[in-house]
Amino acid sequence: MDALVTTEWLAGELGASDLRIVDATYFANFPGEAPRDAAAEYEAAHIPGAVFMNLGELRDTDSDLPMMLPTAEKFASRMQSLGLGDGSRIVLYDNSPHRTAARAWWMLRTFGAHDVAILDGGLAKWQAEGRETASGKETLRHRHFTVWADSKTVRTLDQMKANVDSGAEQVVDARSPSRFTGEEPDPRPATHAGHIPGSKNLRYDALLNADGTWKRGDELKAAFEGAGVDLDRPIVTTCGSGITASVLAFGLHLLGKDSALYDGSWSEWGADRSTPKAMGARETVDG
């Protein structure tokens, strides 16, 4: 199974015994935004057979940070309860402006699942094509999900601090240019504006076409290179909370490039008084 699958392909695979479809829609619902309920939207309309992965709860709930990875044991338990297990082919989709299926993809890969794909265009494309949807909840029989984690793709605060000095890994920030430069304040309380010194800015939706499908090949490569990213050097992605950083990570995967992700992202770095913060497109550093 390819990492990116089409609506036509998925329609032809519906009902396959090893296929698991997952709605991974999540809304941050920052102050000033019209609130949306991902679970309610899933129950109103989803791709037939899809289960709902609640990313808002699939995190380290003991952390003050919004979206830190849960323990491997917690993740495996949640996957088993959704009917996702060893040997499953998992197709993820969402209906979020933040393309949150990419976060679910990154988490599944981090915790040992390998046959995982994203539906190109998500639920919006599926519905635009007039394809069937279901309502209510779906339940699948529990399947064993092996507890395993690969920390090589995850970066911590201390590792990111060390990288500011070493420059060993390029840091690519998926937030908007105005958030990156500090022109726009961070929506989280007590969080400094700006970005990690030395990082580059590539807004996540630059990897997508106007219809929500993914850019591919040279066009996708050009998006990274246009942001000053050297695709032959190590890369760490970051954003506000680790959600849209996963979009960049998936885009790199489509180009055959491995990357790491700073899970705490700006919600951690920007609130930590010990970290330097850069402002503007041409950097001035505070701290």
Buried (B, 14 or more C-beta within 10 A) or exposed (E): BEBBBBBEBBBEBEEEEEBBBBBBBBBBEEEEEEEBEBBEBBBEBBBEBBBBBBBBEBBBEEBEBBBBBBEBEBBBBBBBBBBBBEEBBBBBBBBBBBBBBBBBBBBBBBBBBEBBBBBBBBBBBBBEEEBEEBEEEBEBEBBEBEBEBEEEBBBEBEBBBEBBEEEEBBBBBBBBEEBBBBBEEBBBEEBBBBBBBBBBBBBBBBBBEEEBBBBBEEEBBEBBEEBEBEBEEEBBBBBBBBBBBBBBBBBBBBBEBEBBBBBBBBBBBBBBEEBBBBBEEEBEEEE
